[in-house]
Amino acid sequence: MKNYIWIITIFMISFTVQSQDIFGKWKTVDDETGANKSIVEIYEKEGKVFGKVIEILEPFDKHTLCKDCTGEKKDQPILNMVIINDLEKHGDQYKNGTIFDAENGKEYKCKLMLDKATGKLQVRGYIAFFYLTQYWIRHN
């Protein structure tokens, strides 16, 4: 019986620790329609945080190319595109990096923070004092 309790305790602790950081897979949501759009994987590489589109949920969008992009992203598939770059941890936030909006081909400064009350990822893209905040949902 003690072993059973220990196994449950360890499982609960590992689940709680995993759900309290930003790393993993997140479902993005359309601001206007509320529809699920894609799955973005947030990961760490060489001390910086990145996010990559690993799945597109709308069937007709799976092979969409980045038409409004410039530079090396021009006409590249959005699937597998790295859209979050070079964020650094500062307390509870990850910032000093960028997020790329493939719908309009623009890059913005970015800040990520886990909303501990809801478990959602707060994703903020901004230019100067103007910003847009989205809330992404953890995807298992």
C-alpha positions in Angstrom: 0.0 0.0 0.0 2.9 2.4 0.8 4.4 1.8 -2.6 1.1 2.7 -4.3 0.8 6.0 -2.3 4.4 6.9 -3.2 3.8 6.2 -6.9 0.7 8.5 -6.9 2.6 11.2 -5.0 5.5 11.1 -7.4 3.1 11.2 -10.4 1.2 14.2 -8.9 4.5 16.1 -8.2 5.9 15.5 -11.7 2.6 16.6 -13.3 2.5 19.7 -11.2 6.1 20.6 -12.0 5.5 20.0 -15.7 2.3 22.1 -15.8 4.0 25.1 -14.1 6.5 25.9 -16.8 6.1 27.2 -20.4 7.8 24.3 -22.1 5.8 21.9 -24.1 3.0 22.0 -26.7 0.5 24.8 -26.8 -2.7 25.2 -28.8 -3.1 28.6 -30.4 -6.5 30.2 -30.7 -7.9 32.6 -33.3 -8.6 36.0 -31.7 -11.7 36.7 -33.8 -13.4 33.3 -34.1 -12.0 31.4 -31.1 -11.1 28.5 -33.4 -8.1 26.4 -32.6 -5.4 27.2 -35.2 -2.2 25.4 -34.5 0.1 23.6 -32.1 3.3 25.4 -31.2 6.1 23.6 -29.3 7.9 25.9 -26.8 11.5 24.6 -26.2 14.8 25.7 -24.8 18.0 25.7 -26.9 21.4 27.1 -25.7 19.8 29.0 -22.8 17.2 30.7 -25.1 13.5 29.9 -25.6 12.0 29.2 -29.0 8.6 28.2 -30.4 7.9 26.2 -33.5 4.7 25.4 -35.4 4.5 21.6 -35.2 0.9 21.1 -36.3 -1.8 23.1 -38.2 -5.3 22.2 -37.1 -7.3 23.7 -39.9 -7.2 21.0 -42.7 -7.1 23.6 -45.6 -4.2 25.4 -44.0 -1.8 22.5 -43.6 0.2 23.4 -46.7 -0.1 27.2 -46.4 3.0 29.1 -47.4 4.0 32.4 -45.9 3.0 34.7 -48.7 3.3 38.0 -46.8 6.7 37.1 -45.4 9.9 38.7 -46.5 13.5 37.4 -46.5 14.2 33.8 -45.9 10.6 33.0 -44.7 9.1 34.3 -48.0 6.9 31.5 -49.6 8.1 29.0 -46.9 5.6 26.5 -45.3 4.2 27.7 -42.0 4.3 24.2 -40.7 7.7 23.7 -38.9 8.4 27.4 -39.0 10.1 28.8 -35.9 7.9 31.7 -34.8 9.3 32.5 -31.4 13.0 33.4 -31.1 15.6 34.1 -28.4 13.5 34.7 -25.3 15.3 34.9 -22.0 14.0 34.1 -18.6 13.5 37.1 -16.3 11.7 36.1 -13.1 8.3 34.6 -14.1 8.5 36.0 -17.6 10.4 35.2 -20.8 11.2 38.3 -22.8 13.8 40.1 -24.9 13.0 38.0 -28.0 10.6 38.1 -30.9 7.4 36.5 -32.2 6.6 36.2 -35.9 3.0 36.5 -37.2 2.9 34.4 -40.3 -0.6 35.8 -41.2 0.8 39.3 -41.8 4.5 38.6 -42.2 5.5 40.8 -39.3 7.8 40.3 -36.4 7.1 41.8 -32.9 8.9 41.9 -29.6 7.5 39.1 -27.4 6.9 38.3 -23.8 5.6 34.9 -22.5 4.3 34.3 -19.0 2.3 31.3 -17.5 -1.0 32.3 -16.0 -0.8 30.1 -12.9 -4.5 30.6 -12.1 -5.7 29.2 -15.5 -2.7 27.3 -16.6 -2.8 29.1 -19.9 0.2 30.7 -21.6 0.0 34.5 -21.9 1.6 35.4 -25.3 2.2 39.1 -25.8 3.5 40.6 -29.0 4.2 44.4 -29.0 5.7 47.4 -30.7 6.4 50.3 -28.3 3.3 50.8 -26.3 0.9 48.9 -28.6 0.5 45.2 -27.8 -1.8 42.2 -28.4 -2.2 39.4 -25.9 -3.3 35.9 -26.7 -3.8 33.0 -24.3 -2.7 29.6 -25.5 -3.9 26.3 -24.1 -1.6 23.5 -23.0 -1.8 20.6 -25.5 -1.1 17.1 -24.2 
